[in-house]
Amino acid sequence: MATLLYRLGHGAYRRRKLVLAIWLAVLAGLIACVAAFGGKLDDRFTVPGAESQRALDTLAKTFPPAAGTSAQLVFTAPPGQDVTTGPYAAAIDRSLATAAHGPQVVAVITPEQAGTVSRDHSTAVAQVLYPVQRSEVKPSSLDAVESAARSAEQSGLTVSVGGSAYGSRGVAVGGTELVGVVVALLVLVVTFGSLLAAGMPLVSALIGVGIALTGLLALTPLVQVSSTAITLALMLGLAVGIDYALFILSRHRAQLADGLAPEESAALANGTAGSAVVFAGSTVIIALAALSVIGIPFLTVMGLGAAGAVLIAVLVAVTLLPALAGFAGARLAPAPTSRAARRAAAARERNAAAGPGAADAADTAGARWARLATARPLLTVLAVAVLLIIAALPAASLRLGLPDNGSAAKSSTERQAYDTISARFGPGFNGPLLVLTDTADPADGQRAAGQVARTLGTLPGVAAVAPPQATRAPGQAVIQVVPRTGPEDQQTADLARAIRDRAADLKATTGAEVSVTGTTAVNIDVSDRLAGSLLPFVAIVVGLSLLLLMVVFRSFVVPVKATVGFLLSVAASLGLVVALFQWGWLADALGVARTGPVVSFLPIILIGVLFGLAMDYEVFLVSGMREQWIHTGRAHESIVAGARQNTRVVTAAALIMFTVFAGFFPADDAIIKPIAFSLAVGILIDAFAVRLTLVPAVLALVGPRAWWLPARFDRVLPDLDVEGARLPRPRAAGPEHRPAPTRA
């Protein structure tokens, strides 16, 4: 692999204009496809094969209003007034008449028809039904509902609009997200000490992200692409795109400072650091693509879309970046008085010295930190492990669910409607269950449905049961069951399971097939399937981690240590997520609108992404230590020397990742906010607590045994040459032959 990338680097450097033209042409072509064929984003959660999904698909044919989405108009009279009398009732009637003529509206259910007038007559709720899913509701349709609501406000009513027609619609990239990019640029400037060098990773990453996002948007007419998939692809594509370019460009500039010719340096950096980038990117891609085996289309597209963004970032890093380096030429070489040049000179002095510790006076912060971590390795290991375990403790109470309008921003109209309904009618009215009954004898359908409804009304946790409504299919009816608890509460999920558990008894007594469906039931089934897939997914990722690292480092200890560190990082990150988003610690200070269950697919996304990034940092950090061990045979000195070489780059990469992910945290989106938080804190924990602290301490504790592998395994395992050991190593030019750098 290293040889192939070395040749690819040479080719891209020499044919830089062609390479740049190809990438720009791909971007322009995809933009044209989006403009010509791009469809709508689809945020539906579907669970093929689940009872709720089968029943919902049936209702879409036999009773479209029940299978579609709806908007709620919540009318509240001034304090002490009756919403059903006088000018208020007339204003509600006019408002609903206007809403009934809105685009796509199939029916309007008045408060009197639905029985949704509060006991104190202060609040009434009407429903506007659409025969389509939320993603298919046009903005003009929602605008019409909101306009109808404003007309009622002129009569003194307070009106809020919510319902399932409203929800997460992704994140519009704005100031907070751009702050992350600006901070990443500042980190690059500090790392390289050059605007030209700092700009190259950002430019290449933006081109890669542009291609990834337009590619996803171009697929919207063919597949279900959610707004969350777009945002996740944007976050990951930008973060890994900058990081991968940083790793390769850092190696290239170090070689230029050592006197290597620009073209040879670009090719060699592509073969060495580029090999590690391909390996690390492959692990992320595999982990994200594995989400497709869970069988939830929403998650499949999200995983494959994010994997595609990472794949493009890898391809851009090993093709476009060498081409851009060709345009820059010798100007990327650090100036003779720069810190990079001084570090290169110190490295040459260390290599020429008799012992590895000869240049301690010029040591880097990375080397000093490694010495501190390895001075008392057992104490370091215990301290880091205890701290991470403490941070992970809240994860033991992890509850999974999908957000609803109760998790929206407090200032949003859908959140206000949700809160008003919960306060006046009970939280269950925000997420009723639908029970579909079907009898073989069409003449017996209504009688059987009525008997089922009466039985359901006796179940614990049921607040109300609406009369059965016949569908277009003979013998079929739908019953609305209102739980006493909200859609995200565990008691609501227990109620759905209790109804399903009674399905056989209900069929025996009434003759009706009973199925539980509706948005709330679908969300429960999604969360259950994801929870059941979590442990197998972790087992796959851990097994893959052990195998890949054993192949790369030819060691038993390094893969085990890396995998245990990865699991500690994931557990600590999930613990912090639970503490903030489920328990509510610092929720107000950090702008979390509402606490409750953690987004059901967050743990799997976190594991998949953090796994690849952890392997990324592991390869870049430990490969330098292994190289020193091979050359010197001195275990402890090799740890310090490897840290001296790579800590600075790993630190910069982690900070860039953190700033990019943290830039999405302020978003008022109940899905993106916790994902951004978990990835940001996960990167900090894994990079600084695990890779830069725990890893050196464990290696020092184990000593030379860290690099041992039985001869039988050494012969059987393939040699991927991720470190580029077989590449030609041309001699660096002397100072008098080095390219004259120019400041950028």
N, C-alpha and C positions, 0 to 999 in steps of 0.2 A: 504493500500500500504506500509506503513512504517513497519508494522509487517512482511509482506512478504519479504521485503528487509533486514530486521533485520535477519530473518532466513537464507536468501540467503548469507548474509555476514558470518554468522557462518559456513555454509556449505562450502563456498569457502575457508575460512581460514583453516578449518580442512582438506579439500581434495585439498590442494593447488597444489600438483604435478599433479593431474588429471586435474584440471582446466587449468593449464598452458599447459599441453600436448594437451588438446582439442583445445585451441586457436592456438597453433603452428601447429597442424595438419591441421586445417582449412586453415591457411595461406599457408602451403606447398601444400595442395591440389589445392588451387586456382592458385598458381604459376604454377603448373603442367598443369592445364587447359588452362592457357594463353599460355604456351609454345606449347601445342598441338593443341588448337583450336582458339587461338586469331586471330581476323581479323583486319581490318583497321579502323581507326577513320574516321568519316564522318562529315564534317563541313557544309553540305548543310543547307540552310534555305528553308523549304517547308511550304506551307500554305494550308492544305487540304480544299477543298471547295471554295477557292478563284478563281476568274477568271484567274489570272495569272498562277496559278498552274495547272488548268484544261487545259489551252492552252499549257503550257509547257509539260505536260504529253502527249498531242496529238502530239506535235512536236517530242517528243522522239521516236514515232512510225513512223511518216511520213517524218521527216526531221532531223535525228539524229545530224548532225553537228550544227544546230541551237539550239537544246536542250542541247547539250553537252557544254564543256568548251573550252577555247582557250588560246593560248599564243600569245603574241605580240612581234615582233622583231622591235625595233625602231632604224633605221640607221640614223646617223647624219654626214654629211660631214664636213670637216674642214671649218673654216670661209672663206666665199667668194667662196666656191666651189659648184658645182652642183652635187647632189647625183645621178642624172639619167644619167650622161655621164661618158665616160672614164673608168678608172680602178674601179671606185666606183660602177658603174652599174654591171660590170662583177663580182665584189666581192659579191654584193648582190645576183646575180643569183646563184653563187656557194654556198653561205651560205644557200639559200632557198632550193636548190637541196639536200643539205646534210640534212636539217631539214625534208624534205619530206620523207626521208627514216628512220626517227626515230621511235621508238616503239609507237604503238597506234595511230599514225598520220593518219587521214582519208583524209585530204586535206590541201594544203597550198595556201593561197590567196595572190598573189603578190601585191605590191603597185599599179601597173598599173591596175590590175583587180578591186581592191577595190577603186581606185581613191584617195588613201591616200598618195599623195605627196604634201608637203606643197607648198604654193604659191611662196615662194622664192627658191624652189627646194633645200633647205638645209636638209630636213628631209623626210624620207619615212618610212611607217609602213606596215609590212606584218603580216598576221595572220596564225597561225598553229592551225588547228582544230582537236579536239578530240571528238569521239562520246560518251564519258562518262563524268560523273560529276567530279569535282575537286578532291574529295576524292578518286576516282578510278584511277586517273592518277598516274602512277608509278614514283618513283624518277628517274629511268633510262630514262624515257621519257623527263622529264625536263632537266636532265643532257645532253641529246642529243641536245636539243634546245640551251642550253647555250654553248655547244661545237661548234655548228654551228655559234653562234654569235661571239665567239672568233676568228673563222677563218676569219671573215670579218674585224675584228679589225687590222689584219696584213696589210691590204691595206690602213690604215690610218683613217678608219671610227670609230666613237664612237657608240657603240651598247649597248643598254640596253634591258632587257627582262622582260616583265610583262604580264598583262592580267589577266583574271579571273582564269586561272590555278594556279595563285599564290595568296596567302592570308594568313590569320591567321592559323597557324598550332600548336597553343598551346605554352606552355612555357616549355622549357627544364630546369629542376631544376638544378641550379648551385650555384655560390658563393653568389649572393645577397639573394636568398631564404634561403640558409643555414645560412646566417648572422642572419636572423630572429629567427631561431631555437637556435642559440648560445646565442643571447640576451635573449630569453625566458629562457634558462637554467640559465643564470646569475641572472635573476629575481627570479627564483625558489631557487637558492642558497642563495640569500639575504633574501628571505621570510622565508626559513626553517632553514638557518644556518647550513645545513648539505648536503654533496654531495649525501649521500645515499637517503635521502628524496627527494632531488631535482631531482635525476635521475629517480625515480619511475614514476612520471607523464609523463616524456618524453618517457620512454620505453613503457609504456602502450599505449600512444598516437601513437607512431610509429607502434606498432603492429596493432592497429585499422586502421590506415591509410593504411598500407600495405594490409590488408584484403579488405578494401573498394575499393582501386584502382584496385587490381587484380580481384575483383569481377566484377567491371565495364568493365575492359578489356576482361574478359572472356565472356561477353555478346555481344561483338562487332560483332560476326557472326550472331546474331539474331536481334539486334536492332541498330538503328542509334545513336552511341555514339560519341559525338564531343570532340575535344581536349579541348574546353572550359569547358565541363562537367567534364573532368578529373581534370583540374586545379582547378575548383571551389570545387570539392570534396576533393582535396588535401588541399586547404586552410582551408576549414571549418572543415574537419576531424582533422587536426593537431591542429587548434586553440581550438575547443571545447573539443577535447580529452585531451589536457593539462589542460584546465580550469576545466573541470568536475573532473578530478583526483585531482587537486589542492584543490577544495572545500572539497572533502571527506577526503583527507589526512590531511588537516589542522585541521578538526574536530578530526580526530583520534589522531594526535599528541598532541592537546590540552588536550584530555582526558587522554592520557598517562602521560602527565605532571601533571595531577591532581590525578594520582595514580591508574587509572583503569587498569585492567588486559588486556594484548594485544589482546587476542581473543575477549573478551567482548567489548573492545573499538572499534575494527574493525567492529564488527556487529552493534554496536550502531551508529557509524558514517555512516554506510551503510543505516541504517534505518532513520536517521535524514537528514544529508546532502545528502545522496543518494536519498531520496525522492524528495528533491528539484531539484536534477540533473535530475531525471526522468521527473518531471513536466516541467522543463525548456526545456529539450531536446524534449519532446513531442510537445511543442508549436512550436519549430523550424521545426520539422518534418511535422507537420500539415500545417504550412505556406508554406514550400517548396513543399510539395506534392500537394498543391492547385494550383500550377502552371500548373498542367496537365489539368485543366478545360479550359484553354485558347485555347487549340486545335492546338498548334504548336509543332510538334514532337521534334524539336531541344530543345525547352524550357521544354517540358515534361520530356525528358530524363535528362536534366540538373537538374531540380528540384528534380526528383526522385533519381538521383544519389547522389546529395548533401544530400537529406534526408536520404538516406541509409548510407552515411558516418557518419551522426550525430547519427543515430540509433546504429550503431556499436560502436561509441564512448561512448554512454550511456551504452550499454551492457558490454563493456570492463571495464568501470568505476565501475560498481556494481558487477562484477564477478571476473575479472582478478586482479583488484587493491586489493581487500581483500586477494586474494591468494598471491600476491606479499608481502603484509603486513605480511602474515603468514611466508614467508621465512625470512623476516627481524626481526620479533618478537619484543623484547624489545629494539632492537638497534635503532628503530625509535623514542624512547622517547627522548625529549630534554635533553641535559646535564644540571646538576644542576646549572651551572654558565651561561647558555645560556640566551639570551633574551627571548626565548619562555618560559623557566622555570620561569624567573622573572615575565613575564606577567601572567602566571598561578597563581603564588603566590599572585600577586597583586589582581587578580580576586577573589581569596579565601578570602583575607582580606576585599575586598569590600562587598562580600556576607555576611561576618560575622559582618560587621560594622552595626551600628544602622541605618544609612541613606545611600542613594545611592550616596551621594557626599562625603563620608568619605575618599576616597582615591584619591582625585583630584590631590594630589602632584605626584602620580605615573601614571597620565592619559596618554593615548596614543595620537598620533597625530590625529587619527580619532575622538576621543572624543573632542579634542580641536577645530577641524574644525567644528564639529557639533554644538558646543557652539557658534562659530563665526557665522555660518549660521543662527542659531535660535535666536541670540541676538536681531536682528531687522528683524523678518521674512518677513514682508511686503516689506521692502527695498530689501531684498535678492531675493524674488520672482520677483519683478519688474525688478531688474537689470539683472537677468538671462534671464527672458522672453524677455526683450528688446534686449539684445545681440543676442539671438538665432533668433529672428524675423529679425534683421538686416542681420544676416548671411543667412537667408532664402530668402531674397528679390530677388536675382538673379534667384531663381527657378521659378519665375513668367514668365520668358522668355524661359523656358525649351523647347527645340526642340529635337525630337527623330528621330533616324535614325540608319542605320547599316554601319559600317566602310567599306571602300574599300581600294584599294592600295594607295590612297592619304593619308591615315592615317598610313602607314607603316613607318618604320625608314628611315630617310633621306638618309642613306648610302646604303639602300637596292636597288637591281636592279629594283624591281617592282615599287618602289617609283620614281626612276629616269625616268623610262619609262612613268609613269603616268604624272609626271611634264612636260616632254618634249612634250607629246601629247597635254596636256592642253595649253602649250605655243604656239605650232605651228598650232594646228588644232581647239582649243577650248575645254573647259572642257567637253562638251557633248559627245565627241568622246570616252571618258572613260566609258560611261555608256549609250549606245543607248537603245532605247525601240524597242521591236519587236511587230509588229502588224500582227496578223494572220487573214486572210480572208478566208471565206469558203462559197461557193455558192452551191445551190441545183442542178444547171445545170452545169455539168463539162465543157461543151463547152464555158461557159460564164465566167469561173474563171479568166482568165488572163485579160479580158476586165474590169471586175468588180474591180480586184485588182489594175489595173492601174488608174481607176477613184478614188478609195480610196486613192491611193498614192498622186494624184494631189490635192485632198482635204486636206489631212494632211499637205502638203507643204505650205498651206495658213494659217495654225494656228499660232498664236503668240507663240513665244518661240521655234520654230522649226528651226534648223540650216540647216539641209539637210535631204532629203528622198531618199533612195536607190531604184533602180528599183525593182519591185516585183520578187521574186524567187518562181517558182512552186515547190511544194513538191511532194511526191510520191502519195498522195491522189488526185484523180481527182477533179478539181474545187477549190483546196486549194492553197494558196500562202502565203508567209511571206514577210513583208516589214520592213526594218530597218529605224527607225526614230531617227535622231540625235538631241537631244535638244541643246539649246544654253547654258544651265547651266549644272553643274556637277551632278553626281548621288545623292549626299547628299543634294543638294539645294532644297528648298521648291518649287521653280518654276518648277523643273522637276516633282515633285509629282503633282503639279497643272496641268501640261501638260498631264500626264497620266490620270488624272481624266477628263480633258476636252475631250480627245479622247473617253473615255468611255461614257461620257455624249452625244456624237454625234453618238454613235453606232446605236441608233434607226433610226436617220435620214439617216445615211449612208446605212443602210439596205433598207430603203424605196426608196432611189435614185439609188442604185447600185445592190441591191439584195444579198449583201454579209453580212454574220455574221462577226462582227469585235470583236476581243479580243486583249487586250494589255498584253504582257507577256515579258519574258526575265529576266535576273538577277536583273536589276534595278527595274522592276515592281514588282517582287517577294519581294524584300527588302522593297519597299514602302508598299505593302500589309501587310507584317510582322509588320512594325512599326505602321500602322493604327490599326491593330487588337490589338496590345499591348497597344496602347494609349487608345483604347476603353475599354480595360479590367482593366485599372489602378484603376479607382474610385470604381468599384464593388469589386476589390481585397482589396483595402484599407478598404471598409466597412466591408468585411468579417473579416479581421484581427482585426479591432477595436472592432467589436462585440464580437469576440472570446476573445479578451483581457479583456473586461469588465466582461464577464461571468466567465472566469477562475479565475481572481483575486478576484472577489466577493466570489467565492467558497472557495478560499484559505484563505483570510483574514477576511471573515465574516464582510464586510464593504462596504459602498457606496463610501465614499470619496477616499479611497486608490485606487480602480480600476479607478475612473475617473481621479484622479491625475496622476496615472501611464500612462494611455492612452494619456492624453494631453501631458505629458512629452515625450512619445514615438513619437508622431506626430511632436513635436518641434524638436526632434533629427533628424528625417527623413527630415524635411523641411530644416533645417540648413545644413545637409550633402548634399542634392541635390543642395542647393544654392552654396556651395563651389565647387561642381562638375561643375556646369554651369560656375562659374567664371573662373575656370581653363581650362576646356576642350572645352567650347563653346565660352567664351569671350576672353580667352587667357591670363588672368592675371597670371603672373609668369610662363607662359608656357615654355619659353626658359630656365629659371633657373631650372625648375623641369624636363626638358627633354621631354616635350610633343611635338611630331613630328608635329602635325597639329591640328588646332582647327576646330570645326564643331559641328553637332548635337551629342547629348549624345547617347550612345549605347541604343537602344530602350528597351532592357529588363533589363537595370540596375536599374531603379526605383523599379520594381517588385522584383528583387533579393535583393536589399537593404532593402525593406520593410519586406520581408519574414525573412531574416537573422537577421536584427536588432530587429525585434519584439521578436524573441525567446531569443536573448541575453539580451535585455532590461528586459524581464520578469525574466530571470535568475538572474540578479543583483537585481531586485526589490524584488524577493523572499528571497534571501540571506540577503539583508540588512534590509528589513522591518520586516521579521519574527522575528529577534532578538528584534526589537523595540516592536512588539506586545507581545512577550513573557514577556518582562519586564513590559509592561502595565498590562498584566493579573496578574502578581505577585505583583506589587506595586500599581497600580491604579494612578500613577503619570505620567501625559502625557509628560511634558517637560523632566523630568529626564529619562523617558523610551527612548526617542529619543537619548539622549546622551549615555545612557548605551548600546543601540543596536548598535550605531555607533562605540562605543569603541570595541565591540566584532568583528564586521564584516568588518569594513572599510578597514583594512589592506589586508584582503583576496580579497575583491572586487577590490581594487587598483591593486594588483598583477595580478589578472585575466585579468583586462582591459589592463594592460601594455603588458601582454603576447599576448593577442588577437591583439593588435595594432602592435607589432613587427612582428608577423607572417604575417598579412595582408600587412604591409608596406614592408616586404621582397619581395613581388611580384610586387611592384610598379615600380621598375626600368626596368621591362621586356619590350622589344620592341614589345608589342602586343596591338593592338588598342582596343581589347575587355577586356583583363585581367587588363590592366593598370588602366582604370577608375573604374572598379569594386573594385580592391584592394584599390584604394584611397578612394572611398566612404565608404567602410567597415572600413578602418583604422580610418578616421576622425569621422565616425559615432559612433564607439566604444568610442573614446575619449570624444566626446560631451555627449553621453548618460551616460557614467559612471561618469565622473567628474562634468559636468555642471548640469545634471539632477538628477541622483540617489544620488550622494554624497552632492549636494548643494541644488537643488530645492526641492527634496523630504523632507529632514528634515525641511526646512523652511515652506513648506505647512502644514506639520503635526503639527508644532508648532503654526502656524497661526490658524488652525482649533481647536486644543486642543483635549479634550476627545471625541468630536463628530467624530473624524477621525475613531474611532473604533465602531461606532454605526451601527447596522443593525436591521431593524424591526423584531420582533419575528416571524412573519409569514414567512418571507424569510429565517430566520434562521432554521425553521423547514423544509422548502421545499428543500433548497439547500443541496446537499450531502456533507458529511464531509470527505474530502480526507486525512486528517491528514498528510499534507505535512511536518509539523514540527515534527512529531513523538511524539506527546504529550502522546499517549497511550502506548508507549514502556516502558518496565521495566527500571527503573533508579537505577542500583546497586550503592551502596555507594562506593565512591573512597577509596582506601586504604590509611592509614596514611603514613607519610613519611618513617616510618621504614619498611613498607611492599611494597613500590613501587619498580618496576623493576629497576635494576641498568642499566642506559643507557650507551651506548658506543658511542664515537664520530665516525662519518663516514667521 
